[in-house]
């Protein structure tokens, strides 16, 4: 900020006064926090899923279907799907916001990834629910 003579008068303002109006930190913190929570949730869910796949290797289709159709396994599979696609969407959004400088391209990419992750998560949830209900 300058006065009529072109002298800087910003030195009299506090750091808070200079930062006011430059944007909110609330959305960024929520985004950061959800990304950390999903990453923490993905650690045990992914380990459980990999262990289960190794255990089911070579099992007949009926056994795998019965495994995926059980209440506990179906619930954990749904949690894995939800956490995976939410974490993916948040990560790609962060990369787009940090490294893509064109507003139109950034918005298009964020919306495309958000839509694709929602559709893929829905498809995975429907597959698990079909197994759980019919299985």
Residue pairs with C-beta under 8 A, 6 or more apart in sequence:
1 8
1 9
1 10
1 13
2 8
2 9
3 9
10 18
31 90
31 93
31 94
34 86
34 90
35 87
35 90
35 91
35 94
38 83
38 86
38 87
38 90
39 87
41 79
41 83
42 80
42 83
42 84
42 87
45 76
45 79
45 80
45 83
46 80
48 76
48 80
49 76
49 77
49 80
52 67
52 73
56 63
56 64
56 67
59 67
65 131
65 135
66 135
67 73
68 74
68 77
68 128
68 131
68 132
68 135
69 131
69 132
69 133
69 134
69 135
70 132
71 132
74 128
74 129
74 131
74 132
77 124
77 128
78 125
78 128
78 129
81 121
81 124
81 125
81 128
82 121
82 125
84 121
85 117
85 118
85 120
85 121
85 124
86 117
86 121
88 113
88 117
89 113
89 114
89 117
92 109
92 110
92 113
93 110
93 113
93 114
96 106
96 109
96 110
96 113
97 106
97 110
100 106
100 109
